[in-house]
């Protein structure tokens, strides 16, 4: 117990058309939302600090080492 | 926009005002000073796929600025 770190998912923003709370070439954390994913949307914690639905096509999934994930968590 | 609101937004309510808005500094920097409110409501939205879903929407408003940063919080149906 306690030695399993949660594996957070991160995406790289590659498009931000009509999305003022996303910045291109920036990494964002995503949260699971299977219903939204079926519609082609991802639940993304955006620049407002809250999670909202954005088109999957605006992002590409990135795999970060655990140290990088932890650093991003701390910086929120 | 990556979604289109179909019809009217219903059950609109204010969820934060002024300094209670998490990113009030960004809002004021982008649009200017004002008595900003964050609101939520429910509407049918047409998605990029063409599907229509009922969704909870969040956005910001201040007198003279209209609705800004309309975003989908979640699908409801």
N, CA and C atoms of all chains as a GROMACS GRO file, in nm:
protein
  459
    1UNK      N    1   0.082  -0.120   0.000
    1UNK     CA    2   0.000   0.000   0.000
    1UNK      C    3   0.086   0.125   0.000
    2UNK      N    4   0.044   0.223  -0.074
    2UNK     CA    5   0.113   0.350  -0.071
    2UNK      C    6   0.232   0.359  -0.166
    3UNK      N    7   0.280   0.245  -0.218
    3UNK     CA    8   0.396   0.255  -0.307
    3UNK      C    9   0.357   0.255  -0.454
    4UNK      N   10   0.225   0.248  -0.481
    4UNK     CA   11   0.181   0.256  -0.620
    4UNK      C   12   0.135   0.398  -0.650
    5UNK      N   13   0.211   0.466  -0.734
    5UNK     CA   14   0.176   0.603  -0.772
    5UNK      C   15   0.067   0.599  -0.879
    6UNK      N   16  -0.024   0.692  -0.869
    6UNK     CA   17  -0.127   0.702  -0.972
    6UNK      C   18  -0.062   0.747  -1.102
    7UNK      N   19  -0.097   0.680  -1.213
    7UNK     CA   20  -0.038   0.714  -1.341
    7UNK      C   21  -0.128   0.814  -1.413
    8UNK      N   22  -0.091   0.941  -1.410
    8UNK     CA   23  -0.173   1.044  -1.473
    8UNK      C   24  -0.145   1.047  -1.622
    9UNK      N   25  -0.245   1.086  -1.698
    9UNK     CA   26  -0.230   1.095  -1.842
    9UNK      C   27  -0.213   1.241  -1.881
   10UNK      N   28  -0.126   1.262  -1.977
   10UNK     CA   29  -0.100   1.397  -2.024
   10UNK      C   30  -0.108   1.402  -2.177
   11UNK      N   31  -0.145   1.518  -2.225
   11UNK     CA   32  -0.154   1.537  -2.370
   11UNK      C   33  -0.082   1.666  -2.409
   12UNK      N   34  -0.036   1.668  -2.532
   12UNK     CA   35   0.026   1.788  -2.588
   12UNK      C   36  -0.078   1.858  -2.674
   13UNK      N   37  -0.098   1.986  -2.650
   13UNK     CA   38  -0.195   2.062  -2.730
   13UNK      C   39  -0.133   2.096  -2.866
   14UNK      N   40  -0.199   2.057  -2.973
   14UNK     CA   41  -0.148   2.085  -3.108
   14UNK      C   42  -0.240   2.177  -3.186
   15UNK      N   43  -0.356   2.209  -3.128
   15UNK     CA   44  -0.452   2.300  -3.193
   15UNK      C   45  -0.533   2.368  -3.083
   16UNK      N   46  -0.563   2.494  -3.100
   16UNK     CA   47  -0.644   2.563  -2.997
   16UNK      C   48  -0.747   2.657  -3.059
   17UNK      N   49  -0.792   2.622  -3.178
   17UNK     CA   50  -0.891   2.706  -3.247
   17UNK      C   51  -1.016   2.723  -3.160
   18UNK      N   52  -1.053   2.848  -3.136
   18UNK     CA   53  -1.171   2.882  -3.056
   18UNK      C   54  -1.160   2.840  -2.910
   19UNK      N   55  -1.040   2.812  -2.864
   19UNK     CA   56  -1.020   2.771  -2.724
   19UNK      C   57  -0.920   2.866  -2.659
   20UNK      N   58  -0.972   2.966  -2.591
   20UNK     CA   59  -0.881   3.065  -2.530
   20UNK      C   60  -0.809   3.011  -2.408
   21UNK      N   61  -0.856   2.899  -2.356
   21UNK     CA   62  -0.794   2.843  -2.235
   21UNK      C   63  -0.702   2.726  -2.267
   22UNK      N   64  -0.658   2.718  -2.393
   22UNK     CA   65  -0.558   2.620  -2.431
   22UNK      C   66  -0.446   2.692  -2.505
   23UNK      N   67  -0.324   2.646  -2.484
   23UNK     CA   68  -0.209   2.703  -2.556
   23UNK      C   69  -0.140   2.593  -2.633
   24UNK      N   70  -0.113   2.620  -2.760
   24UNK     CA   71  -0.042   2.523  -2.844
   24UNK      C   72   0.096   2.494  -2.787
   25UNK      N   73   0.143   2.371  -2.807
   25UNK     CA   74   0.275   2.324  -2.763
   25UNK      C   75   0.287   2.318  -2.611
   26UNK      N   76   0.174   2.314  -2.542
   26UNK     CA   77   0.176   2.304  -2.396
   26UNK      C   78   0.114   2.171  -2.354
   27UNK      N   79   0.163   2.118  -2.241
   27UNK     CA   80   0.116   1.987  -2.193
   27UNK      C   81   0.005   2.006  -2.090
   28UNK      N   82  -0.101   1.927  -2.104
   28UNK     CA   83  -0.215   1.933  -2.012
   28UNK      C   84  -0.246   1.795  -1.957
   29UNK      N   85  -0.294   1.793  -1.834
   29UNK     CA   86  -0.340   1.667  -1.774
   29UNK      C   87  -0.483   1.640  -1.820
   30UNK      N   88  -0.513   1.514  -1.846
   30UNK     CA   89  -0.650   1.476  -1.879
   30UNK      C   90  -0.706   1.384  -1.771
   31UNK      N   91  -0.838   1.386  -1.758
   31UNK     CA   92  -0.908   1.301  -1.662
   31UNK      C   93  -0.995   1.203  -1.739
   32UNK      N   94  -1.017   1.084  -1.684
   32UNK     CA   95  -1.098   0.986  -1.756
   32UNK      C   96  -1.244   1.030  -1.772
   33UNK      N   97  -1.295   1.018  -1.893
   33UNK     CA   98  -1.437   1.045  -1.921
   33UNK      C   99  -1.472   0.962  -2.044
   34UNK      N  100  -1.513   0.838  -2.020
   34UNK     CA  101  -1.536   0.745  -2.131
   34UNK      C  102  -1.651   0.790  -2.221
   35UNK      N  103  -1.752   0.851  -2.160
   35UNK     CA  104  -1.866   0.898  -2.239
   35UNK      C  105  -1.820   1.006  -2.339
   36UNK      N  106  -1.739   1.100  -2.289
   36UNK     CA  107  -1.689   1.207  -2.376
   36UNK      C  108  -1.598   1.151  -2.485
   37UNK      N  109  -1.516   1.053  -2.448
   37UNK     CA  110  -1.423   0.995  -2.546
   37UNK      C  111  -1.497   0.928  -2.661
   38UNK      N  112  -1.614   0.870  -2.630
   38UNK     CA  113  -1.695   0.808  -2.737
   38UNK      C  114  -1.739   0.912  -2.840
   39UNK      N  115  -1.752   1.037  -2.794
   39UNK     CA  116  -1.794   1.146  -2.884
   39UNK      C  117  -1.675   1.216  -2.947
   40UNK      N  118  -1.553   1.171  -2.914
   40UNK     CA  119  -1.434   1.233  -2.970
   40UNK      C  120  -1.384   1.352  -2.891
   41UNK      N  121  -1.418   1.356  -2.761
   41UNK     CA  122  -1.375   1.467  -2.675
   41UNK      C  123  -1.292   1.413  -2.559
   42UNK      N  124  -1.203   1.497  -2.508
   42UNK     CA  125  -1.122   1.464  -2.391
   42UNK      C  126  -1.153   1.562  -2.278
   43UNK      N  127  -1.146   1.510  -2.156
   43UNK     CA  128  -1.164   1.598  -2.039
   43UNK      C  129  -1.026   1.650  -1.998
   44UNK      N  130  -1.003   1.776  -2.021
   44UNK     CA  131  -0.870   1.837  -2.006
   44UNK      C  132  -0.873   1.944  -1.896
   45UNK      N  133  -0.772   1.942  -1.810
   45UNK     CA  134  -0.758   2.051  -1.712
   45UNK      C  135  -0.688   2.165  -1.784
   46UNK      N  136  -0.763   2.269  -1.816
   46UNK     CA  137  -0.712   2.376  -1.904
   46UNK      C  138  -0.650   2.490  -1.823
   47UNK      N  139  -0.626   2.602  -1.889
   47UNK     CA  140  -0.560   2.715  -1.824
   47UNK      C  141  -0.642   2.776  -1.711
   48UNK      N  142  -0.771   2.748  -1.709
   48UNK     CA  143  -0.855   2.799  -1.601
   48UNK      C  144  -0.834   2.719  -1.473
   49UNK      N  145  -0.766   2.603  -1.487
   49UNK     CA  146  -0.743   2.516  -1.371
   49UNK      C  147  -0.856   2.418  -1.349
   50UNK      N  148  -0.959   2.423  -1.434
   50UNK     CA  149  -1.071   2.329  -1.423
   50UNK      C  150  -1.074   2.238  -1.544
   51UNK      N  151  -1.146   2.129  -1.531
   51UNK     CA  152  -1.155   2.032  -1.642
   51UNK      C  153  -1.277   2.059  -1.728
   52UNK      N  154  -1.252   2.063  -1.858
   52UNK     CA  155  -1.360   2.082  -1.956
   52UNK      C  156  -1.336   1.990  -2.075
   53UNK      N  157  -1.439   1.976  -2.157
   53UNK     CA  158  -1.430   1.886  -2.272
   53UNK      C  159  -1.380   1.960  -2.396
   54UNK      N  160  -1.280   1.900  -2.461
   54UNK     CA  161  -1.222   1.957  -2.583
   54UNK      C  162  -1.207   1.845  -2.686
   55UNK      N  163  -1.204   1.880  -2.815
   55UNK     CA  164  -1.191   1.777  -2.918
   55UNK      C  165  -1.058   1.701  -2.904
   56UNK      N  166  -1.066   1.570  -2.917
   56UNK     CA  167  -0.944   1.487  -2.911
   56UNK      C  168  -0.843   1.529  -3.016
   57UNK      N  169  -0.893   1.577  -3.130
   57UNK     CA  170  -0.806   1.613  -3.242
   57UNK      C  171  -0.715   1.732  -3.209
   58UNK      N  172  -0.742   1.801  -3.101
   58UNK     CA  173  -0.660   1.916  -3.061
   58UNK      C  174  -0.537   1.873  -2.981
   59UNK      N  175  -0.524   1.741  -2.957
   59UNK     CA  176  -0.417   1.693  -2.869
   59UNK      C  177  -0.352   1.567  -2.925
   60UNK      N  178  -0.232   1.542  -2.874
   60UNK     CA  179  -0.170   1.412  -2.896
   60UNK      C  180  -0.122   1.362  -2.760
   61UNK      N  181  -0.143   1.234  -2.735
   61UNK     CA  182  -0.108   1.175  -2.606
   61UNK      C  183   0.043   1.169  -2.589
   62UNK      N  184   0.093   1.206  -2.473
   62UNK     CA  185   0.236   1.196  -2.446
   62UNK      C  186   0.258   1.110  -2.321
   63UNK      N  187   0.365   1.034  -2.323
   63UNK     CA  188   0.401   0.951  -2.208
   63UNK      C  189   0.517   1.017  -2.136
   64UNK      N  190   0.493   1.059  -2.015
   64UNK     CA  191   0.596   1.128  -1.938
   64UNK      C  192   0.654   1.036  -1.832
   65UNK      N  193   0.784   1.046  -1.806
   65UNK     CA  194   0.840   0.972  -1.693
   65UNK      C  195   0.776   1.018  -1.562
   66UNK      N  196   0.777   0.928  -1.462
   66UNK     CA  197   0.708   0.958  -1.337
   66UNK      C  198   0.757   1.088  -1.274
   67UNK      N  199   0.887   1.114  -1.284
   67UNK     CA  200   0.942   1.238  -1.226
   67UNK      C  201   0.878   1.362  -1.289
   68UNK      N  202   0.859   1.354  -1.421
   68UNK     CA  203   0.798   1.468  -1.491
   68UNK      C  204   0.651   1.484  -1.451
   69UNK      N  205   0.583   1.369  -1.437
   69UNK     CA  206   0.443   1.374  -1.394
   69UNK      C  207   0.431   1.439  -1.257
   70UNK      N  208   0.520   1.397  -1.167
   70UNK     CA  209   0.514   1.452  -1.030
   70UNK      C  210   0.546   1.601  -1.031
   71UNK      N  211   0.642   1.641  -1.113
   71UNK     CA  212   0.678   1.783  -1.121
   71UNK      C  213   0.560   1.865  -1.171
   72UNK      N  214   0.487   1.812  -1.270
   72UNK     CA  215   0.371   1.883  -1.323
   72UNK      C  216   0.260   1.890  -1.219
   73UNK      N  217   0.244   1.784  -1.138
   73UNK     CA  218   0.143   1.785  -1.033
   73UNK      C  219   0.174   1.894  -0.931
   74UNK      N  220   0.302   1.904  -0.894
   74UNK     CA  221   0.343   2.001  -0.793
   74UNK      C  222   0.324   2.143  -0.843
   75UNK      N  223   0.345   2.163  -0.974
   75UNK     CA  224   0.340   2.298  -1.029
   75UNK      C  225   0.198   2.349  -1.049
   76UNK      N  226   0.096   2.262  -1.030
   76UNK     CA  227  -0.043   2.307  -1.051
   76UNK      C  228  -0.085   2.400  -0.940
   77UNK      N  229  -1.635   2.749  -3.367
   77UNK     CA  230  -1.638   2.679  -3.239
   77UNK      C  231  -1.652   2.529  -3.263
   78UNK      N  232  -1.598   2.451  -3.171
   78UNK     CA  233  -1.599   2.306  -3.191
   78UNK      C  234  -1.729   2.240  -3.144
   79UNK      N  235  -1.826   2.323  -3.106
   79UNK     CA  236  -1.961   2.274  -3.083
   79UNK      C  237  -2.058   2.390  -3.107
   80UNK      N  238  -2.182   2.354  -3.132
   80UNK     CA  239  -2.282   2.456  -3.163
   80UNK      C  240  -2.400   2.439  -3.068
   81UNK      N  241  -2.442   2.548  -3.007
   81UNK     CA  242  -2.555   2.541  -2.915
   81UNK      C  243  -2.684   2.540  -2.996
   82UNK      N  244  -2.768   2.441  -2.968
   82UNK     CA  245  -2.896   2.429  -3.038
   82UNK      C  246  -3.005   2.480  -2.944
   83UNK      N  247  -3.073   2.585  -2.982
   83UNK     CA  248  -3.181   2.638  -2.899
   83UNK      C  249  -3.128   2.724  -2.785
   84UNK      N  250  -3.208   2.734  -2.680
   84UNK     CA  251  -3.176   2.823  -2.569
   84UNK      C  252  -3.102   2.748  -2.459
   85UNK      N  253  -3.021   2.824  -2.384
   85UNK     CA  254  -2.958   2.769  -2.264
   85UNK      C  255  -3.059   2.782  -2.150
   86UNK      N  256  -3.081   2.672  -2.079
   86UNK     CA  257  -3.183   2.670  -1.974
   86UNK      C  258  -3.120   2.659  -1.834
   87UNK      N  259  -3.202   2.692  -1.736
   87UNK     CA  260  -3.162   2.680  -1.594
   87UNK      C  261  -3.030   2.750  -1.566
   88UNK      N  262  -3.017   2.872  -1.618
   88UNK     CA  263  -2.893   2.947  -1.600
   88UNK      C  264  -2.880   2.993  -1.455
   89UNK      N  265  -2.763   2.972  -1.399
   89UNK     CA  266  -2.737   3.022  -1.264
   89UNK      C  267  -2.593   3.067  -1.249
   90UNK      N  268  -2.572   3.163  -1.162
   90UNK     CA  269  -2.438   3.214  -1.134
   90UNK      C  270  -2.367   3.119  -1.039
   91UNK      N  271  -2.244   3.082  -1.072
   91UNK     CA  272  -2.170   2.991  -0.983
   91UNK      C  273  -2.052   3.060  -0.915
   92UNK      N  274  -2.011   3.178  -0.965
   92UNK     CA  275  -1.906   3.254  -0.897
   92UNK      C  276  -1.910   3.399  -0.946
   93UNK      N  277  -1.868   3.489  -0.858
   93UNK     CA  278  -1.866   3.632  -0.893
   93UNK      C  279  -1.731   3.691  -0.851
   94UNK      N  280  -1.678   3.778  -0.938
   94UNK     CA  281  -1.557   3.855  -0.905
   94UNK      C  282  -1.442   3.769  -0.857
   95UNK      N  283  -1.390   3.802  -0.741
   95UNK     CA  284  -1.274   3.734  -0.686
   95UNK      C  285  -1.296   3.587  -0.655
   96UNK      N  286  -1.422   3.545  -0.654
   96UNK     CA  287  -1.453   3.403  -0.632
   96UNK      C  288  -1.428   3.320  -0.758
   97UNK      N  289  -1.410   3.387  -0.871
   97UNK     CA  290  -1.381   3.315  -0.996
   97UNK      C  291  -1.234   3.277  -0.995
   98UNK      N  292  -1.209   3.148  -1.016
   98UNK     CA  293  -1.073   3.093  -1.002
   98UNK      C  294  -0.970   3.166  -1.089
   99UNK      N  295  -1.008   3.194  -1.214
   99UNK     CA  296  -0.911   3.258  -1.305
   99UNK      C  297  -0.954   3.400  -1.341
  100UNK      N  298  -1.000   3.472  -1.240
  100UNK     CA  299  -1.048   3.610  -1.265
  100UNK      C  300  -0.937   3.699  -1.324
  101UNK      N  301  -0.812   3.675  -1.284
  101UNK     CA  302  -0.704   3.758  -1.335
  101UNK      C  303  -0.688   3.742  -1.487
  102UNK      N  304  -0.702   3.619  -1.534
  102UNK     CA  305  -0.690   3.593  -1.678
  102UNK      C  306  -0.806   3.656  -1.753
  103UNK      N  307  -0.925   3.646  -1.695
  103UNK     CA  308  -1.045   3.703  -1.759
  103UNK      C  309  -1.029   3.854  -1.775
  104UNK      N  310  -0.986   3.919  -1.669
  104UNK     CA  311  -0.972   4.064  -1.673
  104UNK      C  312  -0.859   4.107  -1.767
  105UNK      N  313  -0.756   4.025  -1.772
  105UNK     CA  314  -0.644   4.057  -1.862
  105UNK      C  315  -0.687   4.044  -2.008
  106UNK      N  316  -0.767   3.940  -2.035
  106UNK     CA  317  -0.813   3.915  -2.173
  106UNK      C  318  -0.917   4.017  -2.219
  107UNK      N  319  -1.015   4.043  -2.133
  107UNK     CA  320  -1.131   4.121  -2.178
  107UNK      C  321  -1.141   4.259  -2.115
  108UNK      N  322  -1.073   4.280  -2.004
  108UNK     CA  323  -1.082   4.408  -1.936
  108UNK      C  324  -1.154   4.399  -1.805
  109UNK      N  325  -1.144   4.503  -1.723
  109UNK     CA  326  -1.207   4.499  -1.592
  109UNK      C  327  -1.359   4.506  -1.603
  110UNK      N  328  -1.426   4.447  -1.509
  110UNK     CA  329  -1.572   4.446  -1.508
  110UNK      C  330  -1.620   4.362  -1.392
  111UNK      N  331  -1.750   4.362  -1.372
  111UNK     CA  332  -1.807   4.278  -1.266
  111UNK      C  333  -1.836   4.141  -1.326
  112UNK      N  334  -1.731   4.062  -1.338
  112UNK     CA  335  -1.740   3.934  -1.407
  112UNK      C  336  -1.813   3.831  -1.323
  113UNK      N  337  -1.895   3.753  -1.391
  113UNK     CA  338  -1.966   3.641  -1.327
  113UNK      C  339  -1.938   3.514  -1.406
  114UNK      N  340  -1.928   3.404  -1.336
  114UNK     CA  341  -1.920   3.274  -1.402
  114UNK      C  342  -2.056   3.209  -1.391
  115UNK      N  343  -2.106   3.161  -1.503
  115UNK     CA  344  -2.241   3.105  -1.504
  115UNK      C  345  -2.240   2.962  -1.557
  116UNK      N  346  -2.347   2.893  -1.525
  116UNK     CA  347  -2.367   2.760  -1.585
  116UNK      C  348  -2.511   2.747  -1.631
  117UNK      N  349  -2.532   2.657  -1.726
  117UNK     CA  350  -2.665   2.632  -1.777
  117UNK      C  351  -2.663   2.503  -1.858
  118UNK      N  352  -2.779   2.465  -1.906
  118UNK     CA  353  -2.791   2.339  -1.979
  118UNK      C  354  -2.850   2.365  -2.118
  119UNK      N  355  -2.795   2.297  -2.216
  119UNK     CA  356  -2.844   2.315  -2.353
  119UNK      C  357  -2.809   2.193  -2.436
  120UNK      N  358  -2.879   2.178  -2.547
  120UNK     CA  359  -2.840   2.077  -2.645
  120UNK      C  360  -2.726   2.135  -2.730
  121UNK      N  361  -2.625   2.054  -2.752
  121UNK     CA  362  -2.513   2.101  -2.834
  121UNK      C  363  -2.490   2.004  -2.950
  122UNK      N  364  -2.458   2.061  -3.066
  122UNK     CA  365  -2.423   1.979  -3.182
  122UNK      C  366  -2.272   1.965  -3.185
  123UNK      N  367  -2.224   1.841  -3.181
  123UNK     CA  368  -2.081   1.814  -3.175
  123UNK      C  369  -2.022   1.804  -3.314
  124UNK      N  370  -1.889   1.794  -3.321
  124UNK     CA  371  -1.820   1.785  -3.449
  124UNK      C  372  -1.863   1.662  -3.528
  125UNK      N  373  -1.905   1.557  -3.455
  125UNK     CA  374  -1.949   1.435  -3.520
  125UNK      C  375  -2.087   1.450  -3.584
  126UNK      N  376  -2.157   1.559  -3.546
  126UNK     CA  377  -2.294   1.578  -3.590
  126UNK      C  378  -2.394   1.531  -3.486
  127UNK      N  379  -2.344   1.458  -3.384
  127UNK     CA  380  -2.432   1.412  -3.276
  127UNK      C  381  -2.480   1.531  -3.194
  128UNK      N  382  -2.601   1.520  -3.143
  128UNK     CA  383  -2.656   1.624  -3.055
  128UNK      C  384  -2.668   1.566  -2.915
  129UNK      N  385  -2.606   1.632  -2.816
  129UNK     CA  386  -2.609   1.586  -2.678
  129UNK      C  387  -2.654   1.699  -2.588
  130UNK      N  388  -2.719   1.662  -2.477
  130UNK     CA  389  -2.748   1.763  -2.376
  130UNK      C  390  -2.623   1.781  -2.291
  131UNK      N  391  -2.586   1.907  -2.265
  131UNK     CA  392  -2.460   1.933  -2.196
  131UNK      C  393  -2.476   2.042  -2.091
  132UNK      N  394  -2.390   2.032  -1.989
  132UNK     CA  395  -2.376   2.142  -1.894
  132UNK      C  396  -2.270   2.236  -1.949
  133UNK      N  397  -2.304   2.363  -1.962
  133UNK     CA  398  -2.212   2.463  -2.017
  133UNK      C  399  -2.170   2.561  -1.910
  134UNK      N  400  -2.046   2.607  -1.917
  134UNK     CA  401  -1.996   2.712  -1.829
  134UNK      C  402  -1.945   2.826  -1.916
  135UNK      N  403  -1.962   2.949  -1.868
  135UNK     CA  404  -1.909   3.064  -1.940
  135UNK      C  405  -1.899   3.184  -1.845
  136UNK      N  406  -1.847   3.295  -1.898
  136UNK     CA  407  -1.831   3.417  -1.818
  136UNK      C  408  -1.911   3.530  -1.883
  137UNK      N  409  -1.957   3.621  -1.799
  137UNK     CA  410  -2.030   3.738  -1.848
  137UNK      C  411  -1.997   3.858  -1.762
  138UNK      N  412  -1.997   3.974  -1.825
  138UNK     CA  413  -1.992   4.101  -1.751
  138UNK      C  414  -2.071   4.200  -1.835
  139UNK      N  415  -2.122   4.303  -1.771
  139UNK     CA  416  -2.204   4.401  -1.842
  139UNK      C  417  -2.125   4.459  -1.959
  140UNK      N  418  -2.185   4.451  -2.078
  140UNK     CA  419  -2.122   4.507  -2.196
  140UNK      C  420  -2.024   4.413  -2.268
  141UNK      N  421  -2.003   4.296  -2.215
  141UNK     CA  422  -1.908   4.202  -2.277
  141UNK      C  423  -1.976   4.080  -2.342
  142UNK      N  424  -2.096   4.049  -2.298
  142UNK     CA  425  -2.162   3.930  -2.353
  142UNK      C  426  -2.104   3.803  -2.296
  143UNK      N  427  -2.138   3.691  -2.359
  143UNK     CA  428  -2.092   3.560  -2.311
  143UNK      C  429  -1.953   3.529  -2.365
  144UNK      N  430  -1.863   3.492  -2.276
  144UNK     CA  431  -1.725   3.463  -2.315
  144UNK      C  432  -1.685   3.323  -2.270
  145UNK      N  433  -1.597   3.263  -2.347
  145UNK     CA  434  -1.537   3.132  -2.313
  145UNK      C  435  -1.642   3.026  -2.284
  146UNK      N  436  -1.734   3.008  -2.374
  146UNK     CA  437  -1.836   2.903  -2.356
  146UNK      C  438  -1.768   2.767  -2.366
  147UNK      N  439  -1.785   2.685  -2.262
  147UNK     CA  440  -1.718   2.554  -2.259
  147UNK      C  441  -1.814   2.445  -2.212
  148UNK      N  442  -1.786   2.323  -2.256
  148UNK     CA  443  -1.868   2.208  -2.213
  148UNK      C  444  -1.807   2.148  -2.087
  149UNK      N  445  -1.886   2.144  -1.982
  149UNK     CA  446  -1.839   2.081  -1.858
  149UNK      C  447  -1.862   1.930  -1.864
  150UNK      N  448  -1.980   1.889  -1.906
  150UNK     CA  449  -2.008   1.745  -1.915
  150UNK      C  450  -2.132   1.721  -2.002
  151UNK      N  451  -2.140   1.597  -2.050
  151UNK     CA  452  -2.262   1.555  -2.118
  151UNK      C  453  -2.358   1.497  -2.015
  152UNK      N  454  -2.484   1.519  -2.036
  152UNK     CA  455  -2.582   1.481  -1.934
  152UNK      C  456  -2.672   1.364  -1.975
  153UNK      N  457  -2.686   1.340  -2.104
  153UNK     CA  458  -2.780   1.234  -2.144
  153UNK      C  459  -2.707   1.107  -2.185
   0.00000   0.00000   0.00000
